[in-house]
Amino acid sequence: MTPEVIKALILTSIAGLSTTIGSILGLIFKRENKKFMSFVLGFTAGVMVGVSFFELLPSGFEEIGFIKASIAFIAGFLFIFMIDYFIPHEYIGQKERVTDKTDKKLLRTGLFVALGIGIHNFPEGMATFYSSLVDIRVGTAIAVAIAIHNIPEGIAVSAPVYKATGSRSKAFLWSFLSGVVEPIGAVLTAFVLLPFLNPVILGYILSAIAGLMVFISIDELLPVSKSYGYSHLPIVSFIVGMVVMILSLMLLQ
C-alpha cells in the first residue's frame, strides 16, 4: 500500500469518525449554540460548493470534456438524491425535539437515523478517498468539510439514543458505527476499484463527486442551517466558506 493511499485512508477515517465528536458534544452539552451551528453548517456548504465548482468539476472538464463531465456531475447528484429519497435521515435541528415521545420511539428514531447516516456516509467515504488520492490538498479540503458536517449527524444519533436508554456508551457506539462506514467505503474502494483507475475514470469520478457535494450542500447543510431561525446568516456563512475555499485553492496553486 503506497503512502498516498495511506494518507487518503487516514483523511477519510478522520472525516467519517468525526460523528463521534458530535456524539460527545451531544452528551456533554444539553443545549447547542444555535447561532454557531447555523454559521458552521452554512460555511461548510460554501466550502463544498467552492471545491466542487472551482476544483473537482474543472478537473473533470480537463480529463473527459465538458459534456461527459456534466453528465457525470448530474449522475453523482442523482445518485445521492436517490439514496436520500429512499433512505432519508434528519439532523437533530430539522425537527423540534418532542419531549413526550416514548423511550421506545426515541430509540427507534436514533437507530434509524444511524442507519440512514451510515448509508449516506459510504459514498462520502469513496468521494473523500478518491479526491485525496488525486490531489491531497483537495482531498484535505473535502475531508474537513465532511468532518464538520458529520458532527451534527453524530448529535442526531446520540441524542435520542441517550435520552431513550440513559446509556452514554450505547449512544456513543451507535454514533461511532454510523461514522465508521465512511472509512470502510474508502477501504473497499482502495482494494476493489483502485487497480482500474486511469485519467478518464478519474475524470468521471471527480465530476460525480462534485455532484454529490453540491447535493449535500443544498439539500442538507443549507436547509438545516436555516432551520435554526437565522434568515441571513446561512447565506453570509455560505459566501464566507466559498471565498475561503477559493483563496485556499489560489494559495496552493
Buried (B, 14 or more C-beta within 10 A) or exposed (E): EEEEBEBBBBBBBBBBBBBBBBBBBBBEEEEBEBEEBBBBBBBBBBBBBBBBBBBBBBBBBEBBEEEBBBBBBEBBBBBBBEBBEEBEBBBBBEEEEEEEBEEEEBBBBBBBBBBBBBBBBBBBBBBBBBBBBBBBBBBBBBBBBBBBBBBBBBBBBBBBBBBBBEEBEBBBBBBBBBBBBBBBBBBBBBEEBBEEBEEEBBBBBBBBBBBBBBBBBBBBBBBBBBBBEBEEBBBBBBBBBBEBBBEBBEEEE
